[in-house]
Amino acid sequence: MREVELIVYKEFEDGGLLGDMVWLMENYSREGKDGNKTKKRSLLYSCIHRLLEIAGHHGFYGNLWHCYLTNLLVNNENSYSRACEIRGEVEGTINLAALHDIIIFKELYDYDFGEMMDCLGVREFELVLHYDSCEQESKVYNTRICKRICDLAVRFTQNHSPEEMKATLTEFYKEYGVGKFGLHKAFRIVHGDKGADIVPILNIAHVHLDDLVGYEIPKQKLIENTEAFVEGRKANNCLLFGDAGTGKSSSIKAIANAYYDKGLRIIEVYKHQFQDLNDVIAQVKNRNYKFIIYMDDLSFEEFEIEYKYLKAIIEGGLEKKPENVLIYAT
C-alpha cells in the first residue's frame, strides 16, 4: 500500500485511521522489529472500533472500510475535486495526477483482509465488512447524504479499473460537488477563533414550490430570478415582504430544495453576524456553486449599525461583487 505517495488527495479528516490500516496491511505478517503480534492485534481492534464509531456518527452501513474510503474521497477538497465540482471532467495534467492517486485507492478498495484476520486471529473484522446500521440518526449526515455515500462505495467496488473508478468519482463531483458544499443544501454561520465558519444544516424542512399556495405572481418572480441566477444569467437580490405566515421563509426552503441539484446553496446569516459577511463571501466566491445569503426577519433599530456591513456588500467596493452570490432577505 502506498498512501504516502498520494499527491492530490492528502490531509484527510480522520486520516489517522487510514495510516494505521495501511501499516497493518504492510506489516501484519512481518517478523522482527515490527513483529509484535499483540501490538498488531490491538491496533486492528482499535481500527474496528474507529470504523464502528464512524458508522454510528455518519450513519454508514454495508462495507464500512469502503464507506470510510469513499467518505475521504467525496470530502477531500483539492485541485482536482474543486475543478470538477458541478462542471465535471476537466482537461490538463491534473487528470494524470488524480489517476495516480485513484490507482492507490483502488488497491485499498480491493484489498482482501482474509489473510490478515487469520494471521492475527481477529475474525471480528468481518463485522465491519458486512455492517447493518441501527436506526439512530447520524450526527454528520442526513439520510439522503448517507445513502449517497454508501451507494457510491458500492459503485466503486463494481469498477474494474482505476480509470473507471476515477470516472465514477468525477461524475459524482459533477452531480453533487465535493466537501460540505457538495453534500449539503443549507448552511449557517458559526463565529470561531479563526473567523466565520460555514457549518452545514443537517435537516431542512421538505418544502416544495408546489406546496406554496397563493401569491402566484410573487412566487413566479422569485422562481424566475433564482433560475436566472443558477443558469448564470443576470439576477437580482431579493426582499420578500408580507404578513407573518404568508410563506416568505418557506419560499426560501423550497428554493433550496428545488435547485440544489443545479448547484444552488443557501447560507443563513443573522443580523448580528453581518460583520462576517466579507469573510463568508471570501470563502465561497471561487467555488463552482451559486450561493444565496439568506437573511430572515431583516429589520434595524435606530441605534443598530449592522446595516452598514450589509450596505457595503450590496453597493460593493473596489473589489468586484462575486457573480455566484446573491442576497435574499425577508
N, C-alpha and C positions, 0 to 999 in steps of 0.2 A: 504494500500500500504506500502511496506517495503523496499524502496530503500536504507535506511540507513543500511540495513542488507546485502547489496551486499558485497561479499568478494573477487571476482575475477575481476569483471567489475566495476572499480572505476575511479575517476579522469577524467571524461569526458570533452571533449571540448564542450562548450555550455551546460554544465551540470546544470547551474543555472535554466534553463527553466524546466528541469526535476524536480528539487526540488520544484519549485513553483507549477507545475501541480499536483504533489503528495500531496502537502499541501492542495490544493483546493479539491482534491478528498476526503481527510480525514476530511476537516473542512467546506465544503460549506454549510452544513445544521446545523452545531453546533451552539448553542446559548451560551451566557455567554461571557467569556473572548475573545474568537475568533469569536464572533457572529456579528461583524460589516459587514453587508451585502454590504454596499457601498464599503468598502475596498476589499471585495472578488470580487465584480463585476469589480472593477477597475483592480484587479490583473488578472482576466480572460481575460479582454480586452487586457491587456498587453501581455498575453501569445498568444492570437490570433495574435497580431501584430508581435511578435517574430517568430511565425511559418510562417507567410506570408513572413517575411524578409528572413528567412532561405530558403523558397521555391524559392524566387527570386534569392537568392545568389547561391543556389545549383542547381536550375532547377527542383525541385521536383514537382510532380503532384499526384493527387489521394487523399488518406487519408494522410494529412500532419503530423498528430500525429504519424501514423505508420511509415512514411518515416523518421521522426525525430528519433524515437527509433531505426529503422534499421540502420541509419547512425551512431548512437552511437555504435552499436554492431560491425559493419564492420570496424570501425576506431579505436576501443579500443585495443591497443597493451598490452596484459597481458600474464601471464604464459601459459594460455590455448590457446589463439589465435595464439601466436607465435609458439607454439609447433605444431599446426595443419596446419600452413600455408604451402601450396604446398604438404605436406605429408599426410594430412587427419587425421583420427581418431587415437588417441594415447591411451595408457593404463595408469593406475595408478589412484590414489586418486583424481588427478586434475579433472577427469571427474565428480566426485560427487560434487566437489566444483563448477564447471561450471554449472552443472544441478541445483544446489541450486539457482544460480543467474538467470538462464533461467526461472525457476518457477516464480520468481518475475516479469521478463519481460513479461511472458505470461499473468500475471494478468494485467499488464499495457496495453498490446495489446487488451485484451478482455473487458476492462472497457467500460461500457455504460454511455455516457455523457448526456443522455436524462434527467435524474432527476436533474443533476447539472444545465443544461441550463434552465429548467423550474423553479427551485428554485431561481436562481439568475436573471432570466429574460434576459438571454443573448443567444438568439437563433442564433445570428451571428456566434456562434462557428460551426454551420453547414457548414459554408464556408470552413473551413479548413479540414472538413471530406470528402468533395467532391470537390476538387480543380482542375480546369483546368488551366494549366500554360500558360503564354504568350510565345511569340516566342523569347524573349530576351535570349541572350547567358549566360550561367552560368559562374560565376566568379571563381568557385571552381572545377567543373567537366565538362568534355566534355559530349556530348550527350550519348555516349556509356556507360559511368560510371553512369550517372544519371539514365538511363533506367535500368541498372543492379540493382541499389539500390531500385528503385520503384518496380521492378518486385519481388525482394526478399521480400519486405514489403507485397506484395500480397500473396506470398507463405507462409509467416508466419501466416497470418490470416487463411489459409487453413489447418494449422497443428492443430490437435485436442488435442494434449497433449504437455507438456513441453519437453518430450523425443523426439517427432517428430520435434519440433522446434529446439532443440539442434542438431539433426541430419542434418537438413536443413542448419543450420548455419555452422556446421563443414564441410559439403560438399562445401559450399561457400568458406571457408578458404582453402580447398584443391585445389579448381579450380582456385582461384584468389589470395588468400593470405589475409593479414589484413593490415589496415592502408594505408598510402600513397604508400608504396612499393607494396601492393596488388592491388591497384586500378589503378595505373598509369604505363605507359611503360617507360617513359624517365624523366630525372631529370637534373637540373642544380645546380650549387653551388652558394650560396649567403653567403658572409662572414659577420657575425654579431659580436656583443659584446662577445658572448659565443663561437666563433669559426665558423667552417663551418656548414652551414645549407643546407641540401639537399632538394631542392624545386621541386615539380612536374612541368613538362612542360605539359600544358593542351592539346595542339593540336600539333601533329606532322604530317608531310606530309604522306598521304596514299600511300606510295611507296611499291610495292611488288617486290619480286625477279624476277618474270616473266617479269616485266616491264624493267628490265635491259638487253638491247640487246648488244651483242658483249662481248668480253673479257670473254668468257665462261670458259676458264681454270682457270684464277684467281678467278672468281666468284665461281666456284665449290670448289676450295680450301678453300675459305672463308666460304662457307656453311658447308663443312666437318669439319673444325676446330670448328665452332660455335656449330654444332650438337654434336661433341665430348664433348665440354665444358658443354652444358646443360644436357648431359646424364651422366656426372660425370667421363668421361674418360680424358686422358691426352690431353691437348690443349696448344697452343702457343699464346703468344702475337703477334699481327699482325700490320704490317706497310703497308698501302695501298698508293701506289705512282703512279703518272702518270700526264698527262697534265690536265689542267683545263677542266671541262666538261665531263670527262670520266666516271663519276658515282661513285667516291670514297665516297663522303658524302651520296649520295643516297643509296649506298650499306649498310651503317650503319643504315639508316632509315628503309630500307627493312628488315634487320636483326631484328630490334626492333619489327617490325610488325609481322614477321613470327614466332618468338619464344617467344613472350610474354606469350602465353598460356602454355609454358613449363617452365615458371619461370624466363625468362631472362629479365633483366632490364638494361637500358643504363643510365650512368651518364656522362654528358658532362662537361668537365673541360678545362678551358682556361689556357694558359701558365702562366699568372700572378697569377693563383690560385694553382700552383704546391706545394706551401708551405702548402696547406691544404690537400694534398693527404693522409698523415698519419691519419689525423682526419677523413676524409671521409671513409677510409678503416676500421678504428676502429668502425665506425657506422654500417657497413654492413657485417663485417666478420662473425658474428654469426647468420646471418639470413639464411633462407632456400632457398633464391633465388640465381641466378647466376648474377653477375654484370660485365658488360663491362664498363670500364672507357674509355670514348671516347675523344680523343684529335684531334681537327681539325686544319689543316694547321700548323703542327708542324715544327718549324724552330727556330734557335737561331742565334743571332749576337754574335760577339766575346766578347762583354762586358757584355752579359747576363749570369747570374749564375743559372737561374731557373732549368736548366737541371740537376743540382746536386740533387734536390729533386726527380726528375724522376729516375735518376740513382740509387738512394738509394732504391727506391721502386722495381725496376726491379731486381737489384742484391741481394736485401734482406740484413737483418742484423741478429741479434741474434734471433729475432722472426721469426718463420716460415711464409712464404708468404701464405695468405689465399687461399684455393683451390676454393673458389667461386668468385674470382676476376681475370679478365684479362684486359689487356690494348690493345685497338685498336686505332691506330693513322693514320692520313692522312697527 
